[in-house]
Amino acid sequence: MDLTSPLRSAEFLVVDTETNGLGGEACELTEVGAVLVGGGELHDRWETLVRPLRPLSKGIQRFTGITQAMADAAPPAEATLPELAELLEGRVLVAHSAAFDRRVLAQAFERAGLAWPGPPVLCTVALARRLHPLARQRKLGLLAGSLGIEVETAHRALADAETCARIFCALFGRLCANAATVGDALALLGPRRPARRRAGATDGGALPRRAHRRLPDLGGVSDAPGVYLVRNDAGQVLYVGKSMRVRRRVRAHFQPSSPSTSWTAQAETVEHLPTATELGALVLEQRMVHRHRPAGNAKLKHVDDVVWLRCRLDIAFPVLELGPAPAPEPAVNVGPIRGRATAAELLEQLVSLFGLRHCGRRLPRREHPSAYGEMGRCLSPCLGDLDPNLYRRRLDAALGVLTGPGPGARRLLAHVDELIAAAAAARRYERAAWLARRRARLAVLLRRAGPLGDTARPRLILDEAPEGGTFEAFWLVRGVLADWGPLDGDPDALAERTAAALRAPATGGAEALGEARLVDAWAAANDAPVLELEGGVRPGRLARFLEGAGVPLAAAAARAA
């Protein structure tokens, strides 16, 4: 296709694919849907099922609605893809997260022995990022909703292709205003800068050429539970892992059938840090990853930024703001909240829901309300005629749902539910629908941000070793893991250690917060014994808790009990 062709007169084939859900070479095409778009309008539709070579898992059948019987009755790729190639001829391929669909199609063409047409490719995710920046969520359904496009069916190829085509048409005018030709559009939506890769990085890629997989020195490594650190000949930590049987797990990394990673070629020694329980291994693994930043732990070594939602009360008409640390008194602070982007959107939602002002600490005087004031999302104190008591009641309501007793997320969602019910009772159905969309988005943000109040409660959590009889204790105080270690069954000693943990200041940032959330999530998922510490740390109360959890008490404590 000629990239100098005018964009307005070009034809586009919007495509969506469904696969068997596997990765790499095992990924197979199961369905293709295509919609022809020209002049900003939808025209012809085309769809086909494609017979995969491997059987479909039950999970992917439930997710896509494509059953094994449908896949078995579908034509092979060799019979359907030539027709798709004809449709692509002279047209621009458009898809949502286009890199994935292009890779799936090119791989299917290659597997079928057909030449990939290689059309120009535009991605609607990049299009929205560039020309619809207010849409913070760019998943297909959420992006469509932000443009007022209704989505009735999802995860079927033609339905998703039609949704993608409608998104493309909705943004087509903006694209034409910024790009005159197809080549201009490709340049506009292309990557901003090339990806950089640190020389010699061991990031989990394939083994370097002519490198041989060999077992490192396992002296001192046993099959006990714990964490292991794989080091190179210079002592640099390449990878950190955990296992209930460390020696067996380490050997598995170097088996011929194991995935090929570049750090395995550099491994020389393995260090074993034993732990008594699974939760202890989880915490220690996270600490070692954050301390050493090994290249082989690409996911675990990433730590989200944490921020505080603050409200300084020493200014007129106080505002909600974000900061890296709590604000000094007089102020109300909520946090820490995981992820600056999540916290910023949560703040925007709160300010809009309660009609607080969006400007900074300085209050500018205006003759006319701001855009937020005109939309009814701000009380507009900048006009100089607002009752301060009315604004303070709104501010107190916003702070109350965040700082009151119990989980803050639950209180905030309950407040929005009350607003929805009130709007529906007053027959303000558009506002009720708007609030319902806000509630759904808030639920997503609150899950990302983590509990606003749960981790602040002081708690003692126990975990038992797999073989039984051995326990470790974990103290969560002021949102961080204040202490953890083995139990000896002495309530008096446990009371002293608990009192010390309750007195310890809250230290650490994102890493300490991550540890607390790891322990909190594990305890909830495994129904672990938990003791609330807000009522004190009397030895008798601790003894009853230990006995109920099955911890063997020391002889003196058993006689006292």
C-alpha positions as CSV (number, residue, x, y, z in Angstrom):
1,M,0.0,0.0,0.0
2,D,1.2,3.5,-0.8
3,L,1.9,5.3,2.5
4,T,1.5,8.7,0.8
5,S,-2.2,7.9,0.2
6,P,-4.6,10.5,1.8
7,L,-5.8,9.2,5.2
8,R,-9.4,10.4,4.6
9,S,-9.9,8.2,1.5
10,A,-8.0,5.1,2.7
11,E,-9.7,1.9,3.5
12,F,-9.2,0.1,6.8
13,L,-9.8,-3.5,7.9
14,V,-10.4,-3.7,11.6
15,V,-9.5,-7.1,12.9
16,D,-9.8,-9.0,16.1
17,T,-8.5,-12.5,16.9
18,E,-9.3,-15.2,19.5
19,T,-6.7,-17.8,20.4
20,N,-6.3,-20.9,22.5
21,G,-4.8,-18.8,25.3
22,L,-1.3,-20.2,25.2
23,G,1.9,-18.2,24.7
24,G,4.8,-18.3,22.3
25,E,4.8,-21.0,19.6
26,A,1.9,-22.8,21.3
27,C,-0.4,-19.9,20.6
28,E,-2.9,-20.9,17.9
29,L,-5.6,-18.9,16.1
30,T,-9.2,-20.0,16.8
31,E,-11.3,-17.2,15.4
32,V,-10.9,-14.1,13.2
33,G,-13.4,-11.2,12.8
34,A,-13.0,-8.3,10.4
35,V,-14.9,-5.1,9.7
36,L,-14.3,-3.0,6.6
37,V,-14.1,0.8,7.5
38,G,-14.1,3.6,5.0
39,G,-14.8,7.3,5.3
40,G,-15.4,6.9,9.1
41,E,-18.2,4.4,8.6
42,L,-18.5,0.6,9.0
43,H,-19.2,-1.5,5.9
44,D,-18.7,-5.2,5.3
45,R,-18.2,-7.8,8.0
46,W,-16.3,-11.1,7.8
47,E,-15.7,-13.8,10.4
48,T,-14.5,-17.4,10.5
49,L,-13.6,-20.0,13.1
50,V,-10.1,-21.6,12.6
51,R,-9.4,-25.2,13.6
52,P,-6.5,-25.3,16.1
53,L,-4.1,-28.3,16.3
54,R,-4.2,-28.5,20.1
55,P,-7.3,-29.1,22.2
56,L,-8.8,-26.1,23.9
57,S,-8.7,-25.8,27.7
58,K,-11.9,-25.6,29.6
59,G,-10.9,-22.1,30.9
60,I,-10.5,-20.7,27.4
61,Q,-13.7,-22.3,26.2
62,R,-15.6,-20.5,29.0
63,F,-13.8,-17.3,28.3
64,T,-14.4,-17.1,24.6
65,G,-17.5,-19.2,24.2
66,I,-15.8,-21.3,21.5
67,T,-16.3,-24.9,22.5
68,Q,-14.1,-27.9,21.4
69,A,-16.9,-29.1,19.2
70,M,-17.0,-25.7,17.4
71,A,-13.2,-25.8,17.0
72,D,-13.2,-29.4,15.6
73,A,-15.9,-28.5,13.0
74,A,-14.0,-25.3,11.9
75,P,-12.1,-25.2,8.6
76,P,-8.3,-25.3,8.8
77,A,-6.2,-22.1,8.6
78,E,-5.1,-23.1,5.1
79,A,-8.7,-22.7,3.8
80,T,-9.6,-19.4,5.5
81,L,-6.5,-17.2,5.7
82,P,-6.2,-16.7,1.9
83,E,-9.5,-14.9,2.0
84,L,-8.3,-12.7,4.8
85,A,-5.2,-11.9,2.8
86,E,-7.4,-10.7,0.0
87,L,-9.3,-8.5,2.3
88,L,-6.1,-7.0,3.6
89,E,-4.7,-6.2,0.2
90,G,-4.4,-2.4,-0.3
91,R,-5.9,-1.7,3.1
92,V,-4.6,-0.7,6.6
93,L,-4.9,-3.2,9.4
94,V,-6.4,-1.8,12.5
95,A,-6.7,-3.7,15.8
96,H,-6.9,-3.1,19.6
97,S,-3.4,-3.9,21.0
98,A,-2.4,-4.4,17.4
99,A,1.0,-5.9,18.2
100,F,-0.7,-9.0,19.6
101,D,-3.2,-9.5,16.7
102,R,-0.5,-8.9,14.1
103,R,1.8,-11.5,15.8
104,V,-1.0,-14.1,16.1
105,L,-2.0,-13.6,12.4
106,A,1.6,-13.6,11.1
107,Q,2.3,-16.8,13.1
108,A,-0.9,-18.5,11.7
109,F,0.1,-17.5,8.2
110,E,3.6,-18.9,8.6
111,R,2.2,-22.1,10.2
112,A,-0.2,-22.5,7.2
113,G,2.6,-22.1,4.7
114,L,1.2,-18.7,3.5
115,A,3.0,-15.4,3.0
116,W,2.0,-12.7,5.4
117,P,0.7,-9.7,3.5
118,G,2.5,-7.2,5.8
119,P,0.0,-4.4,5.7
120,P,0.5,-1.1,7.6
121,V,-0.8,-1.4,11.1
122,L,-2.6,1.1,13.3
123,C,-3.4,0.4,17.0
124,T,-6.5,1.9,18.7
125,V,-4.8,1.7,22.1
126,A,-2.1,4.0,20.7
127,L,-4.8,6.1,19.0
128,A,-6.6,6.6,22.3
129,R,-3.4,7.3,24.2
130,R,-2.5,10.0,21.7
131,L,-5.9,11.6,20.9
132,H,-8.2,10.6,23.7
133,P,-5.9,11.1,26.8
134,L,-8.8,11.6,29.3
135,A,-9.6,7.9,29.0
136,R,-7.3,6.5,31.7
137,Q,-8.4,2.9,31.0
138,R,-7.8,1.7,27.5
139,K,-9.2,-1.8,27.7
140,L,-11.6,-2.4,24.8
141,G,-14.9,-2.2,26.8
142,L,-13.8,0.6,29.1
143,L,-12.5,2.7,26.2
144,A,-15.7,2.2,24.3
145,G,-17.7,3.3,27.3
146,S,-15.7,6.5,27.6
147,L,-16.7,7.3,24.0
148,G,-20.4,6.5,24.6
149,I,-20.2,3.2,22.6
150,E,-22.4,0.4,24.0
151,V,-20.8,-3.1,24.1
152,E,-23.2,-6.0,24.2
153,T,-20.9,-9.0,23.5
154,A,-17.3,-9.4,24.3
155,H,-14.5,-12.0,23.7
156,R,-15.8,-13.1,20.3
157,A,-13.8,-11.9,17.3
158,L,-16.5,-10.2,15.2
159,A,-18.1,-8.5,18.2
160,D,-14.8,-7.2,19.4
161,A,-13.8,-6.1,15.9
162,E,-17.0,-4.1,15.6
163,T,-16.4,-2.4,18.9
164,C,-12.8,-1.6,17.9
165,A,-14.1,-0.3,14.5
166,R,-16.6,2.0,16.3
167,I,-13.8,3.3,18.5
168,F,-11.7,3.9,15.4
169,C,-14.5,5.8,13.7
170,A,-15.1,7.9,16.8
171,L,-11.5,9.0,16.8
172,F,-11.0,9.1,13.1
173,G,-11.8,12.8,12.8
174,R,-9.1,13.6,15.4
175,L,-6.6,11.4,13.6
176,C,-7.3,13.1,10.2
177,A,-6.8,16.5,11.9
178,N,-3.3,15.4,13.0
179,A,-2.2,13.2,10.0
180,A,-2.7,13.9,6.3
181,T,-1.5,10.6,4.9
182,V,-1.3,7.0,6.0
183,G,2.4,7.4,6.6
184,D,1.8,10.4,8.8
185,A,-0.7,8.3,10.9
186,L,1.8,5.5,11.3
187,A,4.5,8.0,12.4
188,L,2.0,9.7,14.8
189,L,1.0,6.5,16.5
190,G,4.3,4.8,16.4
191,P,6.6,4.4,19.5
192,R,7.8,7.7,21.0
193,R,11.3,6.4,21.6
194,P,13.1,3.1,21.0
195,A,13.3,0.6,23.9
196,R,16.6,0.6,25.6
197,R,18.2,-2.6,26.9
198,R,21.1,-2.6,29.4
199,A,24.1,-4.4,27.9
200,G,24.6,-7.8,29.4
201,A,21.3,-7.8,31.3
202,T,20.1,-11.2,32.4
203,D,16.4,-10.5,31.9
204,G,15.1,-14.0,31.4
205,G,15.8,-14.3,27.6
206,A,17.2,-17.3,25.8
207,L,20.6,-18.7,26.6
208,P,23.4,-16.8,24.9
209,R,24.8,-18.5,21.8
210,R,27.1,-21.5,22.5
211,A,26.2,-21.3,26.3
212,H,25.7,-24.6,28.0
213,R,23.3,-25.4,30.8
214,R,25.2,-26.8,33.8
215,L,24.3,-27.3,37.4
216,P,26.0,-24.8,39.9
217,D,27.6,-25.7,43.2
218,L,24.8,-26.9,45.5
219,G,27.0,-27.4,48.6
220,G,25.0,-26.4,51.6
221,V,21.7,-26.5,49.9
222,S,19.2,-28.9,51.4
223,D,15.6,-29.9,50.8
224,A,14.4,-27.8,53.7
225,P,11.9,-24.9,53.1
226,G,13.4,-21.5,52.5
227,V,14.7,-19.0,50.0
228,Y,17.6,-19.5,47.6
229,L,19.9,-16.9,45.9
230,V,21.6,-17.9,42.7
231,R,24.9,-16.0,42.2
232,N,27.5,-15.7,39.3
233,D,31.2,-16.1,39.7
234,A,31.5,-12.5,40.9
235,G,29.0,-13.0,43.7
236,Q,26.3,-11.0,42.0
237,V,22.7,-12.3,42.7
238,L,21.1,-13.4,39.5
239,Y,17.9,-14.8,40.7
240,V,15.9,-15.2,44.0
241,G,13.4,-18.0,44.5
242,K,11.5,-19.8,47.3
243,S,10.4,-23.4,47.8
244,M,9.3,-25.9,50.4
245,R,12.1,-28.2,49.0
246,V,14.9,-25.8,47.9
247,R,17.4,-28.3,46.6
248,R,14.8,-30.0,44.3
249,R,13.6,-26.7,43.1
250,V,17.0,-25.4,42.2
251,R,17.9,-28.6,40.3
252,A,14.7,-28.2,38.3
253,H,15.9,-24.8,36.9
254,F,18.8,-26.6,35.2
255,Q,17.0,-29.6,33.7
256,P,17.0,-29.9,29.9
257,S,13.2,-29.6,29.8
258,S,13.2,-26.3,31.9
259,P,12.7,-22.9,30.2
260,S,15.9,-21.4,28.9
261,T,17.0,-18.3,30.7
262,S,20.2,-16.4,30.4
263,W,20.9,-16.3,34.1
264,T,21.1,-20.1,34.3
265,A,24.1,-19.9,32.0
266,Q,25.9,-17.6,34.5
267,A,25.0,-19.4,37.7
268,E,28.0,-20.6,39.8
269,T,26.8,-20.9,43.4
270,V,23.5,-21.2,45.3
271,E,22.9,-19.8,48.8
272,H,20.1,-21.3,50.9
273,L,18.3,-19.1,53.6
274,P,16.1,-21.5,55.5
275,T,12.6,-20.5,56.9
276,A,10.1,-22.5,58.9
277,T,6.9,-21.6,57.1
278,E,5.5,-20.7,53.6
279,L,4.7,-17.1,54.7
280,G,8.2,-16.6,56.1
281,A,9.6,-17.7,52.7
282,L,7.3,-15.3,50.9
283,V,8.4,-12.4,53.0
284,L,12.1,-13.3,52.9
285,E,11.9,-13.7,49.1
286,Q,10.4,-10.3,48.7
287,R,13.0,-8.7,50.9
288,M,15.9,-10.4,49.1
289,V,14.5,-9.3,45.7
290,H,14.2,-5.7,46.9
291,R,17.7,-5.8,48.4
292,H,19.6,-7.3,45.5
293,R,17.4,-6.3,42.5
294,P,18.3,-9.5,40.5
295,A,17.8,-9.3,36.8
296,G,16.1,-12.7,36.7
297,N,13.2,-11.4,38.9
298,A,11.8,-8.9,36.5
299,K,8.3,-8.8,38.1
300,L,9.0,-9.1,41.8
301,K,11.7,-6.4,41.8
302,H,9.3,-3.8,40.6
303,V,7.9,-1.7,43.5
304,D,5.0,0.7,43.0
305,D,5.4,4.2,44.3
306,V,3.4,5.0,47.4
307,V,1.9,8.3,48.1
308,W,-0.3,9.9,50.8
309,L,-3.7,11.6,50.2
310,R,-3.4,14.8,52.3
311,C,-5.7,17.6,53.3
312,R,-4.0,20.6,55.0
313,L,-6.5,22.4,57.3
314,D,-4.5,25.6,57.7
315,I,-5.7,27.1,54.4
316,A,-9.1,28.5,53.3
317,F,-11.3,26.0,51.6
318,P,-8.9,23.1,52.0
319,V,-8.0,20.9,49.0
320,L,-7.2,17.2,48.7
321,E,-3.6,16.7,47.4
322,L,-1.0,13.9,47.0
323,G,2.4,13.9,48.6
324,P,5.3,11.5,49.2
325,A,4.8,11.8,53.0
326,P,2.1,12.8,55.5
327,A,1.5,16.6,55.8
328,P,2.3,18.2,59.2
329,E,-0.4,19.2,61.6
330,P,-3.0,20.5,61.3
331,A,-3.8,18.0,58.5
332,V,-5.7,14.8,57.7
333,N,-3.6,12.1,56.0
334,V,-4.8,8.9,54.3
335,G,-2.3,6.3,53.2
336,P,0.0,5.1,52.1
337,I,-1.7,4.4,48.8
338,R,0.1,2.2,46.2
339,G,0.7,3.7,42.8
340,R,0.8,7.5,42.1
341,A,-1.4,7.1,39.0
342,T,-4.0,5.2,40.9
343,A,-3.9,7.6,43.8
344,A,-4.2,10.6,41.4
345,E,-7.3,9.2,39.8
346,L,-8.8,8.2,43.1
347,L,-8.3,11.8,44.3
348,E,-10.0,13.2,41.1
349,Q,-13.0,10.9,41.7
350,L,-13.3,12.1,45.4
351,V,-13.0,15.7,44.5
352,S,-15.6,15.3,41.7
353,L,-18.1,13.3,43.9
354,F,-18.0,15.8,46.8
355,G,-17.8,19.0,44.8
356,L,-14.4,20.1,46.3
357,R,-12.2,22.6,44.5
358,H,-9.7,21.3,41.9
359,C,-7.2,24.2,42.1
360,G,-4.1,24.3,44.3
361,R,-3.7,25.7,47.8
362,R,-3.9,29.3,46.7
363,L,-7.5,30.2,45.9
364,P,-7.7,32.3,42.8
365,R,-10.6,34.8,42.5
366,R,-12.7,34.5,39.4
367,E,-15.6,36.4,37.8
368,H,-16.9,33.2,36.3
369,P,-16.9,29.6,37.5
370,S,-14.3,27.2,36.2
371,A,-15.1,24.4,33.8
372,Y,-15.6,22.1,36.8
373,G,-18.0,24.6,38.4
374,E,-20.0,24.9,35.1
375,M,-20.4,21.1,35.1
376,G,-21.6,21.1,38.7
377,R,-18.5,19.2,40.0
378,C,-17.2,22.1,42.1
379,L,-18.8,24.4,44.6
380,S,-16.8,27.3,43.1
381,P,-15.5,29.1,46.2
382,C,-13.4,31.1,43.8
383,L,-16.4,33.3,43.1
384,G,-16.3,34.6,46.7
385,D,-19.9,34.0,47.6
386,L,-19.8,30.5,49.0
387,D,-20.7,29.7,52.6
388,P,-17.5,28.2,54.2
389,N,-19.7,26.0,56.4
390,L,-21.2,24.4,53.3
391,Y,-17.8,23.6,51.9
392,R,-16.5,22.3,55.2
393,R,-19.5,19.9,55.5
394,R,-18.6,18.5,52.0
395,L,-15.0,18.2,53.0
396,D,-15.8,16.5,56.3
397,A,-18.0,14.0,54.4
398,A,-15.1,13.2,52.0
399,L,-12.6,12.8,54.8
400,G,-15.1,10.8,56.9
401,V,-15.5,8.0,54.3
402,L,-11.7,7.7,54.3
403,T,-10.8,8.0,57.9
404,G,-13.8,6.6,59.8
405,P,-13.8,3.2,61.6
406,G,-13.5,0.0,59.5
407,P,-12.4,-0.4,55.9
408,G,-12.3,2.9,54.0
409,A,-13.0,1.3,50.6
410,R,-16.3,-0.2,51.9
411,R,-17.4,3.2,53.4
412,L,-16.7,5.0,50.1
413,L,-18.6,2.5,48.0
414,A,-21.5,2.5,50.4
415,H,-21.6,6.3,50.2
416,V,-21.8,6.1,46.4
417,D,-24.6,3.5,46.7
418,E,-26.6,6.0,48.8
419,L,-26.1,8.7,46.2
420,I,-27.3,6.3,43.5
421,A,-30.4,5.3,45.5
422,A,-31.2,9.0,46.1
423,A,-30.8,9.9,42.5
424,A,-33.0,7.0,41.4
425,A,-35.7,8.0,44.0
426,A,-35.7,11.5,42.6
427,R,-36.0,10.1,39.1
428,R,-32.7,11.6,38.1
429,Y,-31.8,8.5,36.1
430,E,-28.9,10.0,34.1
431,R,-27.2,11.0,37.3
432,A,-27.8,7.5,38.8
433,A,-26.3,5.9,35.7
434,W,-23.3,8.3,35.9
435,L,-22.8,7.4,39.6
436,A,-23.1,3.7,38.8
437,R,-20.2,4.1,36.3
438,R,-18.3,6.0,38.9
439,R,-18.8,3.3,41.5
440,A,-17.5,0.6,39.1
441,R,-14.4,2.6,38.4
442,L,-13.9,3.4,42.1
443,A,-14.1,-0.3,42.9
444,V,-11.2,-0.9,40.5
445,L,-9.1,1.9,41.9
446,L,-9.6,0.8,45.5
447,R,-8.5,-2.7,44.6
448,R,-5.4,-1.3,43.1
449,A,-4.7,1.1,45.9
450,G,-5.0,-1.5,48.5
451,P,-6.9,-1.3,51.8
452,L,-7.2,2.3,53.1
453,G,-7.8,1.2,56.7
454,D,-7.3,-2.6,57.0
455,T,-3.5,-2.7,57.3
456,A,-3.5,0.1,59.9
457,R,-5.1,-2.2,62.5
458,P,-2.4,-3.9,64.7
459,R,-2.7,-7.7,64.3
460,L,-0.7,-10.8,65.1
461,I,-0.8,-13.5,62.4
462,L,0.5,-17.1,62.7
463,D,1.6,-19.6,60.1
464,E,2.4,-23.3,60.8
465,A,5.2,-25.2,59.0
466,P,4.0,-27.9,56.5
467,E,5.2,-30.8,58.8
468,G,3.3,-29.2,61.7
469,G,4.3,-28.2,65.2
470,T,6.5,-25.3,64.2
471,F,5.0,-21.8,64.0
472,E,6.1,-18.3,62.9
473,A,4.5,-15.0,64.1
474,F,4.0,-11.9,62.0
475,W,3.1,-8.5,63.6
476,L,1.3,-5.9,61.3
477,V,1.4,-2.5,63.0
478,R,0.5,0.9,61.4
479,G,0.4,-0.6,57.9
480,V,3.8,-2.3,58.0
481,L,5.3,-5.6,59.0
482,A,6.8,-4.5,62.3
483,D,8.4,-7.9,63.3
484,W,8.3,-11.6,62.4
485,G,10.0,-14.7,63.6
486,P,9.6,-18.2,65.2
487,L,7.4,-18.9,68.2
488,D,8.7,-20.7,71.3
489,G,5.3,-21.2,73.0
490,D,6.0,-18.8,75.9
491,P,3.1,-16.2,76.2
492,D,5.2,-13.9,78.5
493,A,8.0,-13.7,75.9
494,L,5.4,-13.3,73.1
495,A,3.7,-10.4,75.1
496,E,7.0,-8.6,75.4
497,R,7.8,-9.0,71.7
498,T,4.2,-7.9,70.8
499,A,4.5,-4.8,73.1
500,A,7.9,-3.9,71.4
501,A,6.3,-4.3,67.9
502,L,3.4,-2.0,68.9
503,R,5.9,0.6,70.1
504,A,8.0,0.5,67.0
505,P,7.7,3.5,64.7
506,A,6.2,2.9,61.2
507,T,9.3,2.9,58.9
508,G,9.9,2.1,55.3
509,G,8.0,3.1,52.1
510,A,6.7,1.1,49.2
511,E,8.7,-2.0,50.2
512,A,7.4,-2.1,53.8
513,L,3.9,-1.5,52.5
514,G,4.3,-4.3,50.0
515,E,5.4,-6.7,52.8
516,A,2.3,-5.8,54.9
517,R,0.0,-6.4,52.0
518,L,1.6,-9.6,51.1
519,V,1.1,-10.9,54.7
520,D,-2.4,-9.5,54.8
521,A,-3.4,-11.2,51.5
522,W,-1.8,-14.5,52.4
523,A,-3.7,-14.5,55.8
524,A,-7.0,-13.9,54.1
525,A,-6.4,-16.5,51.5
526,N,-5.3,-19.2,53.9
527,D,-7.6,-18.6,56.8
528,A,-4.7,-18.0,59.1
529,P,-5.1,-17.5,62.9
530,V,-5.3,-13.7,63.5
531,L,-5.4,-11.9,66.8
532,E,-6.4,-8.2,66.9
533,L,-4.1,-6.3,69.1
534,E,-6.1,-3.1,69.7
535,G,-7.4,-4.5,73.0
536,G,-4.0,-5.0,74.6
537,V,-1.3,-7.7,74.9
538,R,-2.0,-9.5,78.2
539,P,-0.2,-12.9,78.5
540,G,-3.5,-14.7,79.4
541,R,-5.2,-13.4,76.2
542,L,-2.1,-14.4,74.1
543,A,-2.0,-17.9,75.8
544,R,-5.7,-18.5,74.8
545,F,-5.0,-17.4,71.3
546,L,-1.9,-19.7,71.0
547,E,-3.8,-22.6,72.4
548,G,-6.7,-22.1,70.0
549,A,-4.3,-22.0,67.1
550,G,-2.6,-25.3,68.2
551,V,0.7,-23.8,69.3
552,P,2.4,-26.0,71.9
553,L,2.8,-23.9,75.0
554,A,5.8,-23.9,77.3
555,A,5.5,-26.1,80.4
556,A,5.1,-23.2,82.8
557,A,2.5,-21.5,80.6
558,A,0.6,-24.8,80.2
559,R,0.4,-25.2,84.0
560,A,-0.8,-21.5,84.4
561,A,-3.4,-22.0,81.7
